[in-house]
Amino acid sequence: MTESAAKSYAAALLPGTLPAGPNAWLNRLRAAALERANALAVPTTRDEDWRFTDLSPLYKTAYQPATFPTEMPREAIERLFVPEATSRLVYVDGHYVPEMSMTGDDGISVGTVVDSVRGAPGIAEGHIARLVGVEQDPFAAVNTAYLQHGAVVAVPRDHQASRPVQLLFVSTQPERASYPRVLVVVERGAELSFIEDYVSLAGGAYFVNGVTEIAVGENASVRHVRVQRDSEQSFHIATCGVSLARDARYASQNICFGARISRLSHNVRQEGEGTDCKLDGLALVAGRQLADTHSSIDHAQPNGRSRQLHKCIVDGAAHAVFNGRIVVRRGAQRTDSAQSSRNLLLTGKAHVDTKPQLEILADDVKCAHGATVGQLDPDHVFYLRSRGLSEAAARNLLTYAFAAEIVDRIPIASLRERLEELVTRRTQAKV
């Protein structure tokens, strides 16, 4: 795709005009993003960060937002609810659905960008578009141009949210685009667990372009579970930006099952000393799916600690990409960081590109990284067969165990059980 064609596609995604909203600051933000999006070309394989991920199938259709959500039986949506959550925001085909949402009395503020978030005025204006910029990212720019009813979760100082928050994004219409936006602000000494859940209730090709921003205050803690189970004909492009203040703690599990082509850019920056960051990821793809995960952990202050484990299980002729970058800035002494990329290929046509990276500019650090790519160990298969399992059962069990290490770390029991069932179904070898 030529640069002019890429710019034409980016322009085709944009609204012709921006309807005026109730907040002047939001109108200005969207107008600036629209102007920037018009100046940017969407990425191609000529761009270094996208050289393994060919987006040309996405560019064949200029997906436009749905004018209204599809009418769905309430029980179809309710079965996706996580029972542990007492606060929930539901979006269907990009539209906020208040009658299916709820904000429980757990001492936190949950609402949308355009509605003044109850108990947390100014949160959206003060934080949104600060952690994920639009200057170089055309997808983030388009997302911001469409920003209206984005989800906002705010936890006040020293408050420990006892129940998780669920942000549920449901797609039901083919050939449509949605632009989910999430802002999470957890103030000093507070704690929060939240689920960012993308689900398809219909097949077909559609486009999800999401942006998530998470600000973790001093000595605060966030547990973030992100699940992507879109239609296997769809396209899912997302960026997550995280900032960590002094002594902040952030742990995430990113689970990717769906989409014809998916890409998550997960960027964490250490803004204060003594932070702790854990990034776990699992991509389980088959057929002709492509799952691309790019991550960056930026240690900009001393005494930071990070751990990252990313796993891919690739079946059929699918393709997985992992690019993990850890940066230790000058002055970020006594950083302790480790990164591991482990990849399992189930067929001869399965393909993985993995690139763990360390960039160390300080001298008093402890850093390590590693990557493995391979198939199931024949000795392990033989051992299970010697205990009475068939070859198919032995392979299924080993594949499930490989994935379960990540899924078992999810802190919400009902969601963990659902994902364990899904992994079990997806890892069943054909007899």
C-alpha positions as CSV (number, residue, x, y, z in Angstrom):
1,M,0.0,0.0,0.0
2,T,1.4,3.4,-1.0
3,E,1.6,6.3,1.5
4,S,-1.2,8.2,-0.3
5,A,-3.4,5.1,-0.2
6,A,-2.8,4.7,3.5
7,K,-3.7,8.3,4.1
8,S,-6.8,7.9,2.0
9,Y,-7.8,4.9,4.2
10,A,-7.2,6.9,7.4
11,A,-9.3,9.8,6.1
12,A,-12.1,7.3,5.2
13,L,-12.4,6.2,8.8
14,L,-13.0,9.8,10.1
15,P,-16.3,11.6,10.7
16,G,-17.0,14.3,8.2
17,T,-18.0,16.6,11.0
18,L,-17.9,16.4,14.7
19,P,-21.2,17.0,16.5
20,A,-20.9,19.5,19.3
21,G,-20.8,18.0,22.8
22,P,-21.6,19.4,26.2
23,N,-18.0,19.9,27.2
24,A,-15.9,22.5,25.4
25,W,-12.6,20.8,26.4
26,L,-13.8,17.6,24.8
27,N,-14.8,19.4,21.6
28,R,-11.3,20.9,21.4
29,L,-9.6,17.6,22.0
30,R,-11.6,15.8,19.4
31,A,-11.1,18.6,16.8
32,A,-7.3,18.5,17.4
33,A,-7.3,14.7,17.0
34,L,-9.3,14.9,13.8
35,E,-6.9,17.3,12.3
36,R,-3.9,15.1,13.3
37,A,-5.6,12.0,12.0
38,N,-6.1,13.6,8.6
39,A,-2.3,14.2,8.5
40,L,-1.2,10.7,9.4
41,A,-1.0,7.6,7.2
42,V,-2.0,4.2,8.6
43,P,1.0,1.8,9.1
44,T,2.2,-0.7,6.5
45,T,4.8,-3.5,6.6
46,R,7.3,-0.8,5.5
47,D,7.2,0.6,9.1
48,E,9.6,-1.3,11.4
49,D,7.1,-1.7,14.2
50,W,4.6,-3.3,11.8
51,R,6.8,-5.3,9.5
52,F,5.4,-8.6,10.7
53,T,1.8,-7.5,10.7
54,D,0.2,-6.9,7.3
55,L,-2.9,-4.8,7.7
56,S,-3.9,-4.8,4.1
57,P,-7.0,-7.0,4.7
58,L,-8.2,-4.3,7.1
59,Y,-7.7,-1.6,4.6
60,K,-10.0,-3.2,2.0
61,T,-13.0,-1.8,3.8
62,A,-13.6,1.6,5.3
63,Y,-15.5,0.5,8.4
64,Q,-17.9,3.1,9.8
65,P,-19.6,3.3,13.2
66,A,-23.0,1.8,13.8
67,T,-25.7,4.5,14.0
68,F,-27.4,2.5,16.8
69,P,-26.8,-0.8,18.6
70,T,-28.5,-4.0,17.5
71,E,-31.4,-5.0,19.6
72,M,-30.3,-8.0,21.6
73,P,-32.2,-10.1,24.1
74,R,-31.1,-9.0,27.6
75,E,-30.1,-12.6,28.5
76,A,-27.6,-12.6,25.6
77,I,-25.7,-9.8,27.3
78,E,-26.4,-10.8,30.9
79,R,-24.6,-14.1,30.4
80,L,-21.4,-12.1,29.8
81,F,-21.6,-10.4,33.1
82,V,-19.0,-11.2,35.8
83,P,-21.0,-11.8,39.0
84,E,-18.2,-10.5,41.3
85,A,-18.5,-7.0,39.7
86,T,-20.8,-4.5,41.4
87,S,-20.0,-1.8,38.9
88,R,-20.3,-2.4,35.2
89,L,-20.4,-0.3,32.0
90,V,-21.8,-2.0,28.9
91,Y,-21.2,-0.9,25.3
92,V,-22.9,-2.5,22.3
93,D,-21.5,-1.8,18.8
94,G,-19.7,1.2,20.3
95,H,-22.8,2.7,22.0
96,Y,-23.2,3.0,25.7
97,V,-26.1,1.1,27.1
98,P,-27.1,2.6,30.4
99,E,-30.0,0.2,31.1
100,M,-27.6,-2.7,31.2
101,S,-24.9,-0.9,33.1
102,M,-24.7,-0.3,36.9
103,T,-22.6,1.6,39.3
104,G,-22.5,-0.1,42.7
105,D,-21.9,1.7,45.9
106,D,-18.3,0.6,46.4
107,G,-16.8,4.0,47.1
108,I,-15.6,4.6,43.6
109,S,-16.8,6.7,40.7
110,V,-17.8,5.0,37.5
111,G,-19.4,6.7,34.5
112,T,-18.7,8.1,31.0
113,V,-16.7,11.0,29.7
114,V,-19.6,13.2,28.6
115,D,-21.5,12.6,31.8
116,S,-19.9,14.4,34.7
117,V,-18.6,11.4,36.6
118,R,-20.4,11.2,39.9
119,G,-18.0,12.2,42.7
120,A,-15.0,12.9,40.5
121,P,-15.5,16.1,38.5
122,G,-12.6,17.0,36.2
123,I,-11.1,13.5,36.2
124,A,-11.6,13.0,32.5
125,E,-10.4,16.5,31.5
126,G,-7.3,16.2,33.6
127,H,-6.2,12.8,32.5
128,I,-7.6,11.8,29.1
129,A,-5.2,11.7,26.1
130,R,-2.2,12.3,28.4
131,L,-0.9,8.7,28.4
132,V,-1.7,7.7,24.8
133,G,-0.9,10.6,22.4
134,V,-2.2,11.1,18.9
135,E,0.9,12.8,17.4
136,Q,2.3,9.6,15.8
137,D,-0.5,7.0,16.1
138,P,-3.3,7.3,13.5
139,F,-5.4,4.7,15.2
140,A,-5.3,6.6,18.6
141,A,-6.0,9.8,16.7
142,V,-9.1,8.4,15.0
143,N,-10.3,6.9,18.3
144,T,-9.9,10.3,20.0
145,A,-11.8,12.0,17.2
146,Y,-14.7,9.7,17.9
147,L,-14.4,10.1,21.7
148,Q,-17.8,10.7,23.4
149,H,-19.1,8.1,25.9
150,G,-15.8,6.6,26.9
151,A,-15.6,4.7,30.2
152,V,-14.1,6.5,33.2
153,V,-13.3,4.8,36.5
154,A,-11.9,6.8,39.4
155,V,-10.8,5.6,42.8
156,P,-10.3,8.2,45.6
157,R,-7.2,8.4,47.8
158,D,-6.7,5.5,50.2
159,H,-9.8,3.6,49.1
160,Q,-9.6,-0.1,48.5
161,A,-12.3,-1.2,46.1
162,S,-13.6,-4.5,47.4
163,R,-15.2,-5.7,44.1
164,P,-13.9,-5.6,40.5
165,V,-15.3,-3.3,37.8
166,Q,-16.3,-4.8,34.5
167,L,-16.1,-2.8,31.2
168,L,-17.9,-4.9,28.6
169,F,-17.6,-4.1,24.9
170,V,-19.9,-6.2,22.7
171,S,-19.9,-6.3,18.9
172,T,-23.0,-7.6,17.0
173,Q,-22.9,-5.9,13.6
174,P,-20.6,-6.9,10.7
175,E,-18.9,-4.2,8.6
176,R,-19.0,-1.7,11.5
177,A,-16.4,0.1,13.5
178,S,-16.3,0.9,17.2
179,Y,-13.9,3.1,19.2
180,P,-13.8,2.0,22.8
181,R,-12.1,4.4,25.2
182,V,-11.2,3.7,28.8
183,L,-9.7,6.0,31.5
184,V,-8.8,4.6,34.9
185,V,-7.4,6.9,37.6
186,V,-6.4,5.3,41.0
187,E,-5.2,7.9,43.5
188,R,-2.6,7.6,46.2
189,G,-2.9,4.6,48.4
190,A,-6.0,3.2,46.6
191,E,-6.6,-0.3,45.1
192,L,-8.7,-1.4,42.1
193,S,-9.3,-4.6,40.0
194,F,-11.0,-4.1,36.7
195,I,-11.9,-6.2,33.6
196,E,-11.7,-4.9,30.1
197,D,-13.7,-7.4,28.1
198,Y,-14.2,-7.5,24.3
199,V,-16.8,-10.0,23.0
200,S,-18.6,-10.9,19.7
201,L,-22.2,-12.1,19.6
202,A,-22.2,-12.5,15.8
203,G,-19.7,-13.5,13.2
204,G,-18.5,-11.4,10.3
205,A,-15.8,-8.8,9.8
206,Y,-15.9,-5.6,11.9
207,F,-13.3,-3.2,13.3
208,V,-12.5,-2.5,17.0
209,N,-10.1,0.4,17.6
210,G,-9.5,0.9,21.3
211,V,-7.5,3.1,23.6
212,T,-7.0,2.6,27.4
213,E,-5.2,4.9,29.8
214,I,-4.4,4.0,33.4
215,A,-2.9,6.4,35.9
216,V,-1.7,4.7,39.1
217,G,-0.9,7.0,42.0
218,E,1.7,6.8,44.8
219,N,1.5,3.5,46.7
220,A,-1.6,2.6,44.7
221,S,-2.4,-0.8,43.2
222,V,-4.2,-1.9,40.0
223,R,-5.1,-5.3,38.8
224,H,-6.0,-5.2,35.1
225,V,-7.5,-8.2,33.2
226,R,-8.0,-7.7,29.4
227,V,-9.8,-10.3,27.4
228,Q,-10.2,-10.2,23.6
229,R,-12.5,-12.7,22.1
230,D,-13.8,-11.0,19.0
231,S,-15.1,-12.7,15.9
232,E,-12.3,-14.6,14.0
233,Q,-13.1,-12.5,10.9
234,S,-12.8,-9.2,12.7
235,F,-9.9,-6.7,13.2
236,H,-8.8,-5.4,16.7
237,I,-6.3,-2.6,17.1
238,A,-5.7,-1.3,20.6
239,T,-3.2,0.8,22.7
240,C,-2.9,0.8,26.5
241,G,-0.8,3.5,28.2
242,V,0.0,3.1,31.9
243,S,1.8,5.5,34.3
244,L,3.2,4.5,37.7
245,A,3.9,7.0,40.4
246,R,6.2,6.3,43.4
247,D,5.8,2.8,44.9
248,A,2.8,2.1,42.6
249,R,1.9,-1.5,41.7
250,Y,0.4,-2.7,38.4
251,A,-0.3,-6.2,37.3
252,S,-2.1,-7.3,34.1
253,Q,-3.2,-10.4,32.3
254,N,-3.9,-10.0,28.6
255,I,-5.7,-12.9,27.0
256,C,-6.2,-12.9,23.2
257,F,-8.4,-15.5,21.5
258,G,-10.2,-13.7,18.7
259,A,-9.9,-11.5,15.6
260,R,-8.5,-12.2,12.1
261,I,-5.8,-9.6,12.9
262,S,-5.2,-8.2,16.4
263,R,-2.6,-5.8,17.7
264,L,-2.1,-4.6,21.3
265,S,0.5,-2.0,22.1
266,H,0.9,-2.0,25.9
267,N,3.2,0.7,27.2
268,V,4.1,1.2,30.9
269,R,6.2,4.1,32.2
270,Q,7.7,4.3,35.7
271,E,7.3,7.9,36.8
272,G,8.4,7.4,40.4
273,E,10.8,5.3,42.4
274,G,10.1,1.8,43.7
275,T,7.4,0.7,41.3
276,D,6.4,-2.9,40.6
277,C,5.0,-4.0,37.2
278,K,3.9,-7.5,36.1
279,L,2.7,-8.1,32.5
280,D,1.3,-11.5,31.7
281,G,0.1,-12.4,28.2
282,L,-1.5,-15.3,26.3
283,A,-2.3,-15.5,22.6
284,L,-4.1,-18.6,21.5
285,V,-4.7,-18.5,17.7
286,A,-5.5,-20.9,14.9
287,G,-6.5,-21.0,11.3
288,R,-5.2,-17.9,9.6
289,Q,-5.3,-15.6,12.6
290,L,-2.6,-13.1,13.4
291,A,-2.0,-11.9,16.9
292,D,0.6,-9.1,17.5
293,T,1.6,-7.9,21.0
294,H,4.0,-5.0,21.3
295,S,5.0,-4.0,24.9
296,S,7.2,-1.4,26.4
297,I,8.3,-1.1,30.1
298,D,10.1,2.2,30.6
299,H,12.1,2.3,33.8
300,A,12.8,6.0,34.2
301,Q,13.4,6.1,38.0
302,P,15.5,4.0,40.4
303,N,14.5,0.9,42.3
304,G,11.9,-0.3,39.8
305,R,10.9,-3.9,39.4
306,S,9.2,-5.6,36.4
307,R,8.3,-9.1,35.4
308,Q,6.9,-10.1,32.0
309,L,5.8,-13.5,30.8
310,H,4.2,-13.7,27.3
311,K,3.0,-17.0,25.8
312,C,1.7,-17.9,22.4
313,I,0.0,-21.1,21.3
314,V,-0.2,-21.2,17.5
315,D,-2.3,-23.8,15.6
316,G,-3.1,-24.2,11.9
317,A,-1.4,-21.6,9.7
318,A,-1.7,-18.9,12.3
319,H,0.9,-16.3,13.0
320,A,1.8,-14.7,16.4
321,V,4.1,-11.7,17.0
322,F,5.7,-10.6,20.2
323,N,7.9,-7.6,20.6
324,G,8.8,-6.7,24.2
325,R,11.0,-3.7,24.9
326,I,12.4,-2.9,28.3
327,V,14.3,0.4,28.7
328,V,16.4,1.3,31.8
329,R,17.1,5.0,31.7
330,R,20.2,6.8,33.0
331,G,19.8,7.2,36.7
332,A,17.4,4.3,37.0
333,Q,19.8,2.4,39.3
334,R,18.9,-0.8,41.1
335,T,16.3,-1.7,38.5
336,D,15.3,-5.4,38.6
337,S,13.7,-6.6,35.4
338,A,13.0,-9.9,33.7
339,Q,11.2,-10.8,30.5
340,S,10.3,-14.2,29.0
341,S,8.6,-15.1,25.7
342,R,7.5,-18.7,25.4
343,N,5.9,-20.0,22.2
344,L,4.3,-23.3,21.3
345,L,3.7,-24.3,17.7
346,L,1.2,-27.0,17.1
347,T,1.6,-27.5,13.4
348,G,4.3,-27.2,10.8
349,K,2.6,-24.2,9.2
350,A,2.3,-22.2,12.5
351,H,4.6,-19.2,12.7
352,V,5.9,-17.0,15.5
353,D,8.1,-13.9,15.4
354,T,9.4,-13.0,18.8
355,K,11.8,-10.2,19.7
356,P,12.5,-9.5,23.4
357,Q,14.7,-6.4,23.8
358,L,16.7,-4.8,26.6
359,E,18.0,-1.2,26.4
360,I,20.1,-0.5,29.5
361,L,21.6,2.9,30.1
362,A,22.3,2.5,33.9
363,D,25.1,0.3,35.4
364,D,23.7,-0.9,38.7
365,V,20.9,-3.1,37.4
366,K,19.7,-6.7,37.3
367,C,18.0,-7.5,33.9
368,A,17.4,-10.7,31.9
369,H,15.4,-11.8,29.0
370,G,14.8,-14.9,26.9
371,A,12.7,-16.5,24.2
372,T,11.8,-20.1,23.3
373,V,9.9,-21.4,20.2
374,G,9.1,-25.1,19.8
375,Q,6.6,-27.9,19.6
376,L,5.4,-30.2,22.4
377,D,8.2,-32.2,23.9
378,P,8.0,-35.8,22.6
379,D,9.3,-37.1,25.9
380,H,6.4,-35.4,27.8
381,V,3.9,-36.9,25.3
382,F,5.5,-40.3,25.7
383,Y,5.4,-40.1,29.5
384,L,1.6,-39.4,29.5
385,R,1.0,-42.1,27.0
386,S,2.8,-44.5,29.2
387,R,0.3,-43.6,31.9
388,G,-2.6,-44.7,29.8
389,L,-3.5,-41.5,27.9
390,S,-4.1,-41.5,24.1
391,E,-1.7,-39.4,22.1
392,A,-4.5,-36.8,21.4
393,A,-5.4,-36.7,25.1
394,A,-1.7,-36.3,26.1
395,R,-1.2,-33.4,23.6
396,N,-4.4,-31.8,24.7
397,L,-3.3,-31.9,28.4
398,L,0.1,-30.5,27.7
399,T,-1.2,-27.7,25.6
400,Y,-3.8,-26.8,28.2
401,A,-1.1,-26.8,30.9
402,F,1.0,-24.4,28.9
403,A,-1.8,-21.9,28.7
404,A,-3.1,-22.4,32.2
405,E,0.0,-20.8,33.8
406,I,-1.3,-17.4,32.6
407,V,-5.0,-18.0,33.0
408,D,-4.6,-19.2,36.6
409,R,-3.2,-15.8,37.6
410,I,-6.5,-14.0,36.8
411,P,-7.8,-12.9,40.2
412,I,-11.6,-13.0,39.4
413,A,-12.8,-16.6,40.0
414,S,-15.8,-16.7,37.6
415,L,-13.9,-15.2,34.7
416,R,-11.0,-17.5,35.3
417,E,-13.3,-20.5,35.2
418,R,-14.9,-19.3,31.9
419,L,-11.5,-18.8,30.3
420,E,-10.3,-22.2,31.5
421,E,-13.3,-23.7,29.7
422,L,-12.6,-21.7,26.6
423,V,-8.9,-22.7,26.6
424,T,-9.9,-26.4,27.0
425,R,-12.2,-26.2,23.9
426,R,-9.5,-24.3,21.9
427,T,-6.7,-26.7,22.8
428,Q,-8.5,-30.0,21.8
429,A,-6.4,-31.7,19.2
430,K,-8.3,-33.5,16.4
431,V,-8.2,-37.2,16.9
